Amino acid sequence: MTLNQLSYFYQAATLQHFNQAAEKMNISEPSLSRSISALEDELGVTLFEKKGRNVILTKAGQIFLEHTEIILNDIQRAENKMKQIATDGGHIDIAYVSPLAKSYIPKTVRSFLAQDENKNVTFHFSQDITRHNIEGLKKGTYNVIFGSYSPDEPNIEFLPIILQEMVVILPTDHPLCASEAIEAGVFEQYPVLSYDHNSGLGKYTKNFFKEHGVAPNYICESPDENGIASLVAEGFGIALVADVDSIHRPDICIRPLIPSESFAHTVYMGYMQGKYQLPAVSRFIQFVKANRY
């Protein structure tokens, strides 16, 4: 059974005339008749009966027509969906770390959708730590991820998109708020709140302290800056975090590290290398590339 046979059968059943169906399908009437005869042989039933110069469906033909209409409609919907995907439609699954949720991701996606060629693209958003997002990317759950760089993933293309300065945050009544800048060594003198040690920023800040011979007095881990800032505001300790929107609040004091100790965290966009990307995904990757930093 072929798609052509189903199309010939459908037109003949609709028009109740083999010759008219053949003209509509742009083939000869004998070719259409042979095709339908072969279909009947394959199915083991008679689909049409002659009625004068016309044809009418048998009971088996009526049942087969119901299924044929479903099949042809499904094929048409699939074709329309593929055309949409190839033009201004499509779907993109992205995952990102929580600091990007408040501003960067919403603004980037909105700007992308504002372009005519992307107006019908849909998105699914997921938020998690970089390690989990990488796992989802490799499994095909996500098309694009945003977070920290992982040197252990040679099959993922990591593109730097944002440079975030690292700063010290303290309660507003902390004595160090009187300082214009903070030395790394103070993290041995006060309770310290940190990122989850499995997160990209958790590993990044811990490596920083290790490289500078500092052994912080860690008392708590949190998955993101919002949680860390809330604990700092209540006086639980101090923290070294990325300078993101969620730490700019009236109950938090923000200070830079002294110039000789200053450093920044880079946020990356990641996607699989050498893997076919749907047109919408490719356009989104190129859009982010063109608008980074």
Secondary structure, DSSP 8 states (H G I E B T S, - for coil): --HHHHHHHHHHHHHT-HHHHHHHHTS-HHHHHHHHHHHHHHHTS--EEEETTEEEE-HHHHHHHHHHHHHHHHHHHHHHHHHHHHTT--EEEEEE-GGGTTTHHHHHHHHHHTSGGGTT-EEEEEE--HHHHHHHHHHTS-SEEEE---TT-TTEEEEEEEEEEEEEEEETT-GGGGSSSB-GGGGGTSEEEEE-TTSHHHHHHHHHHHHTT---EEEEEESSHHHHHHHHHTTS-EEEEE--GGG-STTEEEEEB-GGG--EEEEEEEEETT----HHHHHHHHHHHHT--
